[in-house]
Amino acid sequence: MALALRTVGLEKLYPMRRGPGVRALRGVSVELESGSTLGIVGESGCGKSTLARLLVGLERPSAGSIELFDEEIVSLRRRELARSLQLVFQDPYSSLDPRLTAATAIGEVLAVHDLAGRGHERESRIDELLGMVALAPRFAGFYPHELSGGQAQRVAIARALAVEPRALVLDEPTSALDVSVRAEVINLLVRLQDELSLSYVFISHDLATVRHVADVIDVMYLGLVVESGQYDDVLGAALHPYTRALAAAVPVPDPTHGARRRVQLAGEAVPAPGSAAVTSGCPYRPRCPLAEAECALSRPELVEIRPGHRVACHVAKRDASVPAAEQA
């Protein structure tokens, strides 16, 4: 299948007046197949939102490359990039202008890109876009403060769809919504993907949400992809200890389930994302219960352990090379 998006060795360094700066991304390589969904998961500060901003051209990478439908995005004009790839932000109230009605916000996009003409033709297109996100035409005259969280996010999605993009980057699109509304927005995104053949990069820290939309999941930690593969492989048979910790943290709606497995932190200090505390070896080492001497010497590379399942972990790589009989 053709690739909608690919990054190779993507890095982002935010310089500081003093010190080495903050390395938000440390060589991230991801791939998104056309018509599918790539889920990016990880704790806050791991570099998910930075990756989103680089993908849509809001910021330039310090190193590495980004290809969108086989074209380097640096060779695309800003308008060409916007026509192919759109970003849906986490908080719709922050991304929508409070002074503009839904119709005006969507209409400005159509005007900038010379779409849908003027007058009645543009109004019809706005009503059509609102209908695509399950909003009645009457919402066209509503301001953001007059909309619920779910309705505001639907307007933001309709605005992103106005340019008829081929791919969407969804940065925590449901985290600012009530639990009861999240399912509606997720179902809407799934329906739009089927109807419009869209490709999604779905960024979230909510694994329960990602499982419903993602075909492939990349787990990020401190600006690195530490595990990648199909959902059932990554979270059902996790190889990296950090992925196991994430999976263990997912709430189970069963009061008789008993105590959840807890991952013990090793070491006295847990470095923050971008911190220079870990200058060599595996960045997860200070928190890892499986850390060995080799983990302090070299940073593990992301390698394929099982078909389509990659992991960056010295211990997982070693265990995978040992026959099952010997492990037993």
Legacy VTK file of the C-alpha trace (Angstrom):
# vtk DataFile Version 3.0
C-alpha trace
ASCII
DATASET POLYDATA
POINTS 328 float
0.000 0.000 0.000
1.182 3.520 -0.782
2.439 5.720 2.030
0.589 8.889 2.934
3.277 10.119 5.310
6.804 9.181 6.294
9.397 10.765 8.554
13.056 9.767 8.656
15.330 10.635 11.572
13.202 13.573 12.669
14.810 15.717 15.369
13.784 18.925 17.095
16.043 20.941 19.385
14.719 23.961 21.235
17.775 26.086 22.100
18.105 27.822 25.454
20.206 30.764 26.557
22.014 28.509 28.975
22.589 24.818 28.672
22.368 22.438 25.733
18.679 23.092 25.038
15.729 20.718 24.995
15.697 17.831 22.528
11.999 17.248 21.995
12.529 14.682 19.224
15.560 12.413 18.900
15.445 10.738 15.523
11.791 9.795 15.035
10.917 7.678 11.994
7.253 6.838 11.426
5.152 5.669 8.484
1.455 6.104 7.718
-0.204 4.061 4.997
-2.865 5.730 2.854
-6.365 5.305 4.236
-5.181 4.004 7.610
-4.638 5.424 11.085
-1.330 5.714 12.905
-1.714 6.084 16.659
0.993 7.984 18.546
0.849 7.343 22.291
2.947 8.255 25.286
2.901 10.316 28.462
2.788 14.104 28.503
6.076 15.642 27.407
7.222 12.734 25.236
7.160 14.814 22.032
3.760 13.926 20.542
2.543 17.482 19.999
5.949 18.604 18.750
5.761 15.870 16.140
2.294 17.095 15.123
3.513 20.657 14.652
6.421 19.514 12.515
4.199 17.342 10.333
1.909 20.228 9.368
4.727 22.719 8.891
4.073 24.943 11.905
7.695 24.383 12.915
10.766 23.215 11.058
12.709 20.144 12.189
16.299 20.530 13.339
17.209 17.440 11.317
15.530 14.679 9.358
12.946 14.690 6.590
9.170 14.520 6.181
7.527 13.096 3.064
3.843 13.668 2.339
2.458 11.524 -0.473
6.004 11.001 -1.818
6.889 14.699 -1.748
9.226 16.432 0.701
7.151 18.992 2.579
10.029 21.498 2.372
9.443 21.589 -1.394
5.725 22.330 -0.955
4.339 25.809 -0.660
2.407 26.476 2.528
-0.915 26.481 0.683
-0.121 23.191 -1.063
0.756 21.605 2.263
-2.439 22.915 3.868
-4.525 21.492 1.025
-3.081 18.014 1.652
-2.679 17.890 5.429
-4.663 19.559 8.197
-4.250 19.682 11.975
-7.117 19.363 14.462
-6.054 20.772 17.820
-6.784 19.469 21.297
-8.916 22.359 22.565
-11.491 23.618 20.047
-12.151 26.785 22.060
-8.492 27.778 21.693
-8.277 26.923 18.005
-11.519 28.694 17.019
-11.660 32.507 16.925
-14.211 33.563 19.577
-15.235 36.528 17.396
-16.231 34.372 14.412
-19.332 32.288 13.914
-18.974 28.726 12.663
-19.991 29.838 9.167
-17.439 32.666 9.107
-14.629 30.432 10.396
-15.299 27.835 7.696
-15.989 30.479 5.070
-12.603 32.129 5.635
-10.886 28.846 4.804
-12.921 28.501 1.600
-12.081 32.095 0.652
-8.337 31.777 1.270
-8.122 28.653 -0.887
-10.515 29.931 -3.573
-13.050 27.173 -2.971
-16.837 27.167 -3.377
-17.127 30.621 -4.930
-19.245 33.209 -3.111
-22.766 33.867 -1.910
-25.241 31.008 -2.082
-22.637 28.550 -3.385
-20.405 29.151 -0.377
-23.320 28.971 2.056
-24.351 25.634 0.562
-20.810 24.310 0.960
-20.695 25.454 4.593
-24.002 23.700 5.307
-22.638 20.596 3.578
-19.492 20.616 5.721
-21.528 21.042 8.893
-23.716 18.158 7.798
-20.638 15.992 7.324
-19.863 16.426 11.027
-23.501 15.886 12.046
-24.374 19.523 12.782
-27.596 21.112 11.533
-27.404 24.273 9.358
-28.658 26.357 12.298
-25.244 25.971 13.964
-23.679 28.071 11.209
-24.603 31.254 13.103
-23.312 30.067 16.479
-20.197 31.508 18.126
-17.757 29.124 19.876
-19.008 30.074 23.373
-22.517 29.071 22.305
-21.389 25.547 21.432
-20.737 22.573 23.666
-17.269 21.040 23.658
-18.304 18.292 21.264
-20.063 20.726 18.926
-17.059 23.086 18.901
-14.734 20.202 18.042
-17.057 19.199 15.202
-16.833 22.742 13.827
-13.034 22.526 14.046
-13.126 19.239 12.128
-15.469 20.739 9.509
-13.064 23.664 9.085
-10.178 21.227 8.567
-12.217 19.302 5.972
-13.074 22.500 4.061
-9.873 22.276 1.977
-10.581 18.636 1.134
-7.354 17.283 2.660
-6.083 13.779 2.109
-4.776 13.393 5.669
-5.484 14.763 9.136
-3.222 15.086 12.161
-5.435 14.800 15.239
-3.657 16.074 18.347
-5.567 14.772 21.383
-8.897 15.567 19.671
-11.054 14.125 22.460
-9.071 14.804 25.643
-10.850 18.137 26.292
-14.286 16.540 25.931
-16.580 14.825 28.398
-16.416 11.049 28.396
-19.966 10.825 27.072
-19.034 12.959 24.048
-15.761 11.250 23.180
-17.421 8.194 21.666
-19.519 10.385 19.388
-16.464 12.242 18.068
-14.503 9.002 17.612
-17.381 7.432 15.680
-17.575 10.581 13.568
-13.868 10.380 12.714
-14.162 6.710 11.779
-17.142 7.451 9.521
-15.375 10.368 7.825
-12.316 8.228 7.194
-14.430 5.590 5.465
-16.400 8.105 3.422
-13.509 10.360 2.372
-10.622 7.830 2.333
-8.675 9.938 4.807
-5.393 9.041 6.472
-5.066 9.875 10.176
-2.219 10.512 12.563
-4.062 10.137 15.875
-2.096 11.474 18.838
-3.288 10.617 22.329
-2.284 9.445 25.780
-5.573 7.562 26.125
-4.912 3.978 25.063
-8.571 3.018 25.418
-9.455 5.611 22.771
-6.581 4.769 20.444
-7.556 1.101 20.301
-10.815 2.027 18.548
-9.213 3.998 15.716
-5.568 3.029 15.187
-4.312 0.370 12.797
-0.676 0.792 13.873
0.620 2.251 17.147
3.933 3.975 17.842
4.832 4.372 21.521
6.975 7.429 22.273
9.178 8.137 25.259
11.486 11.150 25.679
11.340 12.021 21.988
11.944 8.468 20.779
9.753 5.728 19.336
10.403 2.787 21.663
7.859 0.315 20.252
5.801 0.072 17.072
3.368 -2.377 15.555
-0.246 -3.497 15.357
-2.400 -2.641 18.377
-2.790 -6.250 19.563
0.969 -6.803 19.294
2.044 -3.588 20.985
-0.453 -3.522 23.853
-1.522 -7.156 23.945
2.003 -8.573 23.859
4.186 -5.587 24.750
7.944 -6.071 24.593
9.210 -2.756 25.973
8.867 -2.254 29.761
7.531 1.278 29.210
4.751 -0.021 26.959
3.904 -2.597 29.604
3.646 0.207 32.164
1.257 2.116 29.892
-0.865 -0.975 29.312
-0.984 -1.715 33.046
-2.238 1.821 33.721
-5.354 1.397 31.575
-8.350 1.212 33.954
-10.299 -2.042 33.938
-14.086 -1.666 34.578
-14.167 -4.609 36.952
-14.128 -4.056 40.739
-13.140 -7.697 41.283
-10.121 -7.453 39.081
-7.860 -7.008 42.080
-4.695 -4.983 42.440
-3.233 -3.738 39.207
0.305 -4.650 38.357
2.570 -1.809 39.397
5.828 -0.997 37.694
8.449 -0.031 40.251
10.686 2.898 39.427
14.390 2.216 39.672
16.644 5.050 40.747
16.037 8.146 42.824
15.273 10.638 40.045
13.119 10.342 36.953
14.443 12.681 34.238
11.912 14.926 32.533
11.560 14.877 28.735
14.478 16.674 27.146
16.510 16.502 30.344
20.243 16.010 30.117
20.163 13.675 33.131
20.534 10.627 30.862
23.402 11.424 28.508
24.097 7.899 27.308
22.437 4.547 27.065
18.722 3.867 27.147
16.714 6.935 28.236
14.210 4.728 30.066
16.969 3.155 32.173
16.392 5.211 35.386
12.783 3.987 35.498
13.226 0.496 34.112
12.935 -2.553 36.408
14.800 -4.652 33.817
17.811 -2.346 33.339
21.142 -4.095 32.855
24.742 -2.974 32.412
24.400 -2.819 28.626
21.500 -0.367 28.973
23.893 2.224 30.396
26.402 1.856 27.568
24.412 2.298 24.353
20.997 3.481 23.267
18.984 0.597 21.781
17.908 0.924 18.148
14.372 0.294 16.980
14.546 -3.180 15.412
11.969 -5.693 14.222
11.583 -8.506 16.761
8.440 -10.067 15.293
6.878 -9.507 11.859
5.683 -5.905 11.855
6.550 -5.475 15.548
9.568 -3.292 16.381
11.051 -2.411 19.749
14.014 -0.435 21.085
15.133 -2.480 24.084
18.321 -4.459 24.681
16.563 -6.939 26.986
13.651 -7.555 24.610
16.024 -8.030 21.709
18.109 -10.530 23.655
15.104 -12.481 24.928
13.639 -12.648 21.425
16.836 -14.266 20.150
16.717 -16.999 22.814
14.659 -20.077 21.853
11.477 -20.565 23.869
12.726 -23.856 25.302
15.807 -22.177 26.765
13.707 -19.334 28.235
11.514 -21.916 29.968
LINES 1 329
328 0 1 2 3 4 5 6 7 8 9 10 11 12 13 14 15 16 17 18 19 20 21 22 23 24 25 26 27 28 29 30 31 32 33 34 35 36 37 38 39 40 41 42 43 44 45 46 47 48 49 50 51 52 53 54 55 56 57 58 59 60 61 62 63 64 65 66 67 68 69 70 71 72 73 74 75 76 77 78 79 80 81 82 83 84 85 86 87 88 89 90 91 92 93 94 95 96 97 98 99 100 101 102 103 104 105 106 107 108 109 110 111 112 113 114 115 116 117 118 119 120 121 122 123 124 125 126 127 128 129 130 131 132 133 134 135 136 137 138 139 140 141 142 143 144 145 146 147 148 149 150 151 152 153 154 155 156 157 158 159 160 161 162 163 164 165 166 167 168 169 170 171 172 173 174 175 176 177 178 179 180 181 182 183 184 185 186 187 188 189 190 191 192 193 194 195 196 197 198 199 200 201 202 203 204 205 206 207 208 209 210 211 212 213 214 215 216 217 218 219 220 221 222 223 224 225 226 227 228 229 230 231 232 233 234 235 236 237 238 239 240 241 242 243 244 245 246 247 248 249 250 251 252 253 254 255 256 257 258 259 260 261 262 263 264 265 266 267 268 269 270 271 272 273 274 275 276 277 278 279 280 281 282 283 284 285 286 287 288 289 290 291 292 293 294 295 296 297 298 299 300 301 302 303 304 305 306 307 308 309 310 311 312 313 314 315 316 317 318 319 320 321 322 323 324 325 326 327
